[in-house]
């Protein structure tokens, strides 16, 4: 994340350096490292981190299937993070931006209207998961809350503030570039902290957890597809 932060700041410098933009190499570096662009190193990193969280949640769900009966709660969270990873990769939320802004005619702090349905969905999920969250170990719950605050601060709060700035001053300002940079790294920090919390939870709750791959038993010995055994 530190290396990506440095690369992104360098790309921001290149964007506002008109002499540098005339060269192919600066344009390539901007494409590779700028967090506001798609299909580049920061995008892949964020997507893989969210996907890894989804996998860890699925592992916890599988491990708790017989232990605590919370299987579907963990699997539900896993599905949410897989969707977030997909969203980060192909920018699903960006496809909602134009129709939502046209439908609601939003301005100011709601200028980027795509996050309105996301907020509603997040609130519904929060209500559905409240009792489940309160049953988690206190340290795990605290880490989950801090990770969630970091992620939402980037994905919603900073997005709203930068949208208000973009409406007034356009997206072609240094201030806006610094805003979206801070926004993306808040999201990354939240995802990273959540990953840490999940790994810590696994080490505490599943001390005898072992993952291994083995071939399926097949009398014909023709089918050797790998399966996951816990």
C-alpha positions in Angstrom: 0.0 0.0 0.0 2.9 2.3 0.8 4.4 1.7 -2.6 1.1 2.2 -4.4 0.6 5.5 -2.4 4.0 6.8 -3.7 3.2 5.7 -7.2 -0.2 7.4 -7.1 1.3 10.7 -5.8 3.9 10.6 -8.5 1.1 10.0 -11.1 -0.8 13.0 -9.7 2.4 15.1 -10.1 2.7 14.0 -13.7 -1.0 14.8 -14.4 -0.4 18.5 -13.4 2.9 18.6 -15.2 1.9 19.6 -18.7 5.4 19.0 -20.1 5.4 15.5 -18.8 2.1 14.7 -20.3 3.5 15.1 -23.8 5.6 11.9 -23.3 4.4 8.3 -23.6 6.3 7.2 -20.5 4.5 9.6 -18.1 1.1 8.7 -19.6 1.9 5.0 -19.0 2.9 5.6 -15.4 -0.3 7.6 -14.8 -2.3 4.7 -16.3 -0.5 2.2 -14.1 -0.5 3.9 -10.7 -3.3 6.5 -10.6 -6.0 5.3 -8.1 -8.8 7.2 -10.0 -8.3 5.1 -13.1 -9.5 1.6 -13.9 -7.7 -1.7 -14.7 -4.4 -0.8 -13.1 -2.2 -1.8 -10.2 -4.2 -0.1 -7.4 -7.4 -1.5 -8.8 -6.1 -5.1 -9.0 -4.6 -4.8 -5.5 -7.8 -3.6 -4.0 -9.9 -6.2 -5.8 -7.6 -9.0 -4.7 -7.6 -7.8 -1.1 -11.4 -7.7 -1.1 -11.6 -11.1 -2.7 -9.1 -12.5 -0.1 -11.5 -11.2 2.6 -14.3 -13.0 0.9 -12.3 -16.3 0.9 -11.4 -15.9 4.6 -15.0 -15.3 5.5 -16.0 -18.4 3.5 -13.3 -20.4 5.4 -14.7 -19.1 8.8 -18.2 -20.0 7.6 -17.2 -23.5 6.7 -15.3 -23.9 10.0 -18.2 -22.7 12.1 -20.8 -24.8 10.2 -21.0 -27.4 13.0 -19.4 -25.3 15.8 -21.7 -22.3 16.2 -24.5 -22.4 13.6 -23.5 -19.0 12.1 -22.6 -20.5 8.7 -25.0 -18.4 6.6 -24.0 -15.1 8.3 -20.4 -15.7 7.4 -21.2 -16.9 3.9 -23.5 -13.8 3.4 -20.5 -11.6 4.3 -18.3 -13.6 2.0 -20.7 -13.0 -0.9 -20.8 -9.3 -0.1 -17.0 -9.1 -0.3 -16.9 -11.1 -3.5 -19.3 -8.6 -4.9 -17.2 -5.6 -3.7 -14.2 -7.2 -5.3 -16.1 -7.5 -8.6 -17.4 -3.9 -8.2 -13.9 -2.6 -7.7 -12.6 -4.5 -10.7 -15.3 -3.5 -13.2 -16.7 -0.4 -11.6 -20.3 -1.5 -11.2 -21.2 1.6 -9.0 -19.9 3.9 -11.7 -22.6 2.5 -14.1 -25.2 3.7 -11.5 -23.9 7.2 -11.4 -25.5 8.7 -14.5 -29.0 7.2 -14.1 -29.1 8.0 -10.4 -28.0 11.6 -10.9 -30.5 11.9 -13.7 -33.3 10.4 -11.7 -32.8 12.3 -8.5 -31.2 15.4 -9.8 -28.8 15.5 -6.9 -26.3 18.3 -6.2 -23.8 19.2 -3.5 -22.8 16.5 -1.1 -25.0 14.0 -3.1 -23.5 15.0 -6.4 -22.2 11.5 -6.9 -25.6 9.8 -6.4 -24.4 6.3 -7.0 -23.7 5.7 -3.3 -27.3 6.4 -2.3 -28.6 2.9 -3.0 -25.4 1.5 -1.6 -26.0 3.3 1.7 -29.6 2.0 1.9 -28.4 -1.6 1.3 -25.6 -1.2 3.8 -28.1 0.0 6.5 -30.3 -3.0 5.8 -27.4 -5.3 6.1 -26.3 -3.6 9.3 -29.8 -4.1 10.8 -29.8 -7.8 9.7 -26.3 -8.4 11.1 -26.6 -6.4 14.4 -27.3 -9.3 16.7 -24.7 -11.5 15.0 -22.1 -8.7 15.3 -22.8 -8.3 19.0 -22.0 -12.0 19.6 -18.5 -11.7 18.2 -15.5 -11.4 20.6 -15.0 -7.8 21.8 -11.6 -7.4 20.1 -12.9 -8.8 16.8 -15.9 -6.5 17.0 -13.8 -3.5 17.6 -11.5 -4.3 14.7 -14.5 -4.9 12.4 -16.0 -1.5 13.5 -12.8 0.4 12.9 -12.2 -1.4 9.5 -15.8 -0.5 8.5 -15.4 3.1 9.6 -12.2 3.4 7.5 -13.8 1.8 4.5 -17.1 3.8 4.6 -15.1 7.0 5.3 -13.4 6.5 2.0 -16.2 5.0 -0.1 -18.9 7.3 1.0 -17.7 10.3 3.1 -14.7 11.3 1.0 -16.7 10.4 -2.2 -19.4 12.8 -1.1 -16.9 15.6 -0.2 -15.0 15.2 -3.5 -18.3 15.2 -5.4 -19.2 18.5 -3.9 -15.8 19.9 -4.8 -16.0 18.5 -8.4 -19.4 20.1 -8.9 -18.1 23.5 -8.0 -14.6 23.4 -9.3 -14.5 20.4 -11.7 -12.5 17.2 -11.4 -9.4 18.8 -13.0 -7.9 20.3 -9.8 -5.1 19.2 -7.5 -7.4 19.3 -4.6 -9.8 16.8 -6.2 -6.8 14.5 -7.0 -5.6 14.6 -3.4 -9.2 13.9 -2.3 -9.6 10.8 -4.5 -6.2 9.6 -3.4 -7.1 9.9 0.3 -10.4 8.2 -0.5 -8.9 5.1 -2.1 -6.3 4.6 0.6 -8.9 4.9 3.3 -10.8 2.0 1.5 -7.6 0.0 1.2 -6.8 0.6 4.9 -10.2 -0.6 5.9 -9.9 -3.7 3.8 -6.4 -4.5 5.1 -7.5 -4.1 8.7 -10.5 -6.3 8.1 -8.2 -8.9 6.7 -6.0 -8.7 9.8 -9.1 -9.1 12.0 -10.3 -12.2 10.1 -6.9 -13.9 10.3 -6.7 -13.1 14.0 -10.2 -14.5 14.5 -9.3 -17.7 12.7 -6.2 -18.2 14.8 -8.2 -17.8 18.0 -11.4 -19.6 17.2 -10.1 -22.4 15.1 -6.8 -23.5 16.7 -6.9 -26.9 15.0 -8.0 -25.6 11.6 -6.1 -27.2 8.7 -6.6 -26.6 5.0 -5.4 -29.1 2.5 -6.1 -30.2 -1.0 -6.5 -33.8 -2.0 -7.8 -35.7 -5.0 -11.4 -37.0 -5.0 -11.6 -40.7 -4.6 -12.6 -42.2 -7.9 -12.6 -45.9 -8.6 -11.8 -45.3 -12.3 -8.9 -43.1 -11.2 -9.8 -40.8 -14.1 -11.2 -37.9 -12.0 -8.6 -36.1 -9.9 -10.3 -32.8 -9.3 -9.0 -31.0 -6.2 -11.3 -30.4 -3.3 -10.9 -28.3 -0.1 -10.9 -30.1 3.1 -11.1 -28.4 6.5 
